[in-house]
Amino acid sequence: MMIHLIILTTIVIAALWTIMTRSLLRAAIGLAAVSAALSVMMFRLSAPLAAVFELSVCTGLISVLFVSAISLTRSMTMDEVLQHAKERMRRFWFLPVLAVLVGIGVSFIHSTAAVRLPAPETVHDVRIVLWHLRRLDIIGQVIILLAGAFGVMILFKETK
Amino acid sequence: MTAAAGSLDLLWFFGPFIAMLFIIGFYCIFATYNLIRALIGVELLIKAVTLLSVVVGYISGYTALTQALIITMIVIEVVVMVVAIGIILGVRRFNATLDVRNLRNLKG
């Protein structure tokens, strides 16, 4: 439980840093840290395949996407950075307080109602669940991937 | 089948942290003016939902089904992010800004 607490605290602190940091590049790195800590938590909670996906795709690919998008934007001048930092601090100083208050508030919710769980899982292999039982999900994933690929093609089409 | 009290305790242990992650992502979407940072807020919201799914799968014992659903969620998340970043770069190319306050072309 102590390890869980440390990992969860890391996730929340990394998320806060992601939101409150001034630089967009640091925000992208913070998001990668959140994903990495989340994949460790998934591994601890008996979800190793999802953890590998989270680590490779969310920590790797999405971070690369964000960094490449940030590299295509214009960096701010020093005056703009100072002005922006003041304005950001005015809008975001309340966030850590709000997050802690919500966390404390939710920790008081402790239902004693008996929750009925479904019958125990019969198939324990993720591959069988994914490829045989959830076949429609795979078709949906293929369609969404194709839609995304065509969408990006249209967005970046060179106009003559 | 009634859930064991110990397994539900795990949900109450994780609950506050999931709620905090959710609030952080939500606040980011509402308070920021930068489009890339708003997208980062959406990512954090998705992380909170993923963590909740993993915890519920662990408690209910449906780890294989949960993992299959999380893999689907991650694939959809990546496609959404790629298209959203493409749209953001398109917005930047035509308006030379990522600040939502300057995007008033459709203001009617």
Interface residues (C-beta under 8 A of the other chain):
Chain A: M1 H4 L8 T9 I11 V12 A15 L16 T18 I19 L24 A27 A28 L31 V34 S35 L38 M41 M42 L45 S46 A47 L49 A50 F53 E54 V57 C58 L61 I62 L65 F66 A69 I70 L72 T73 R74 R91 F92 L95 L98 A99 V100 V102 G103 I104 G105 V106 S107 I109 H110 S111 A114 V115 R116 L117 P118 A119 P120 E121 V123 H124 D125 V126 I128 V129 L130 L133 R134 D137 G140 Q141 I144 L145 A147 G148 G151 V152 L155 F156
Chain B: M1 T2 A3 L8 W12 F13 F14 G15 P16 F17 A19 M20 L21 I23 I24 G25 Y27 C28 A31 T32 N34 I36 R37 L39 I40 G41 E43 L44 K47 T50 L51 V54 V55 G57 Y58 I59 S60 G61 Y62 T63 A64 L65 T66 Q67 A68 L69 I70 I71 T72 I74 V75 I76 E77 V78 V79 V80 M81 V82 V83 I85 G86 I87 I88 L89 G90 R92 A96 L98
